[in-house]
Amino acid sequence: GNVRYYEIVNETPYVHPISEMRSSVSAKGMAWVPKRGLNVASCEIARLLKLTTNSVEPLSFVVPRKSESFQEDLYPDTASSEPAHSSDEWLAGSDKAPKLLSLNPHESKLATTPSNRASVKSVSFKTVAALQTELNDANARIKELEERLAAAGLSTA
């Protein structure tokens, strides 16, 4: 269950060990969190989710910095969640570059500020009774339409 990480540079010796996270729990799988999900305020440059037998452990990679301001050198613009083109354009062979997004919280369009959070739509769930009523109404409408088709001599099959 150990995770070792290194800095890779263009000059010899090319690879420098940085740190190691030791664990006695073996990993069943791992996944990287997208850059949009990182904590830029703490200079987190990557987060790995380690899947174990009965848990998911986040492993955070942080660059130590004294300043609390946004560190532009650590966070170049990254791919946004907004598609660069439609599915029809893509199927037609479009190869547009991805739309980019600044991770700077003062420039970002992500819902990370209180004013942006207000614009995020909340989801409300329907009760089982409400869903059953909708289903009954839909089935009644289908039956009515099938009867109209049969009366007109049209097949419903």
C-alpha positions in Angstrom: 0.0 0.0 0.0 2.9 2.5 -0.4 2.7 5.4 -2.8 6.0 7.1 -3.8 6.3 10.3 -5.8 9.1 11.9 -7.6 10.0 15.2 -9.4 11.1 14.7 -13.0 13.4 17.3 -14.5 15.2 17.8 -17.8 18.7 17.5 -16.3 20.6 14.7 -14.8 19.8 12.9 -12.5 16.3 13.5 -14.1 14.4 11.9 -11.2 14.3 13.2 -7.6 12.4 11.4 -4.9 10.0 13.8 -3.1 8.1 11.7 -0.6 6.4 8.5 0.2 3.0 7.7 1.8 3.2 4.4 3.6 0.2 2.3 4.5 -0.3 -1.3 5.6 -3.6 -1.4 3.7 -3.3 -2.6 0.1 -4.9 -0.6 -2.7 -7.6 -2.3 -4.8 -7.6 0.7 -7.2 -6.8 4.4 -7.6 -8.2 7.4 -9.4 -7.0 11.0 -9.8 -9.4 13.8 -8.9 -9.8 16.3 -11.8 -7.9 19.6 -11.3 -11.2 21.4 -10.9 -11.6 19.5 -7.6 -8.4 20.5 -6.0 -7.9 22.9 -3.0 -5.9 25.7 -4.7 -5.9 27.7 -1.4 -3.6 25.1 0.2 -1.5 24.6 -3.0 -2.8 21.1 -3.5 -1.5 20.1 -6.9 -3.0 16.6 -7.1 -5.3 14.3 -5.1 -5.4 10.5 -5.5 -8.4 8.5 -4.3 -7.1 5.1 -3.1 -9.7 2.3 -3.0 -9.2 -0.3 -0.3 -11.3 -3.2 0.7 -13.8 -1.1 2.7 -12.9 2.6 2.2 -11.8 5.3 -0.2 -8.8 7.2 1.2 -7.9 10.6 -0.3 -4.1 11.2 -0.7 -3.4 14.9 -1.1 -0.2 16.2 -2.8 0.6 19.7 -1.6 3.4 22.1 -2.6 4.6 23.9 0.6 4.3 27.7 0.0 4.4 30.6 2.5 2.0 32.8 0.5 -1.7 32.3 0.8 -2.5 34.0 -2.5 -3.3 32.1 -5.7 -0.1 30.4 -7.1 -0.3 30.9 -10.9 2.8 28.9 -11.5 1.2 25.8 -10.0 -2.2 26.1 -11.7 -2.2 26.7 -15.5 -5.6 26.9 -17.1 -7.2 23.5 -17.2 -10.0 21.8 -19.2 -13.4 23.0 -18.2 -16.5 20.9 -17.9 -18.1 22.8 -20.8 -17.8 20.9 -24.1 -15.8 22.5 -26.9 -18.3 21.2 -29.6 -21.5 19.3 -29.9 -21.8 15.6 -30.4 -22.8 16.2 -34.1 -19.7 18.3 -34.6 -17.5 15.6 -33.0 -19.1 12.8 -35.1 -18.4 14.9 -38.2 -14.7 14.9 -37.3 -14.3 18.1 -35.4 -11.1 18.3 -33.5 -11.5 21.5 -31.5 -9.2 22.1 -28.5 -10.9 21.8 -25.1 -12.3 24.9 -23.5 -10.1 26.1 -20.7 -10.9 27.3 -17.2 -8.8 29.3 -14.8 -8.5 27.7 -11.3 -8.0 31.1 -9.8 -11.0 31.4 -7.4 -11.2 35.1 -8.2 -11.6 34.5 -12.0 -13.2 31.1 -12.0 -16.8 30.4 -13.1 -17.0 27.4 -10.9 -19.6 27.4 -8.1 -16.9 28.1 -5.4 -18.1 31.5 -4.3 -21.3 32.3 -2.4 -22.6 34.4 -5.2 -22.1 31.6 -7.7 -23.5 28.9 -5.4 -26.9 30.7 -5.4 -27.1 30.1 -9.2 -26.7 26.4 -8.8 -30.0 24.6 -9.2 -31.1 22.4 -6.3 -32.7 19.0 -7.1 -35.9 18.0 -5.4 -37.0 14.4 -5.3 -40.6 13.2 -5.7 -42.2 10.9 -3.3 -43.2 7.3 -4.2 -46.9 8.3 -4.0 -46.3 11.2 -6.4 -44.4 9.0 -8.9 -47.1 6.4 -8.7 -49.8 9.0 -9.5 -47.7 10.2 -12.5 -47.4 6.6 -13.7 -51.1 5.9 -13.3 -51.9 9.1 -15.2 -49.5 8.2 -18.0 -50.9 4.6 -18.3 -54.4 6.0 -18.5 -53.4 8.4 -21.2 -51.7 5.6 -23.2 -54.8 3.5 -22.9 -56.9 6.4 -24.1 -54.6 7.0 -27.1 -54.5 3.3 -28.0 -58.4 3.2 -27.9 -58.5 6.2 -30.3 -56.1 4.5 -32.7 -58.1 1.3 -32.6 -61.3 3.3 -33.3 -59.6 4.8 -36.3 -58.6 1.4 -37.6 -54.9 1.8 -36.9 -52.9 -0.9 -35.2 -51.1 -0.2 -31.9 -48.6 -3.0 -32.3 
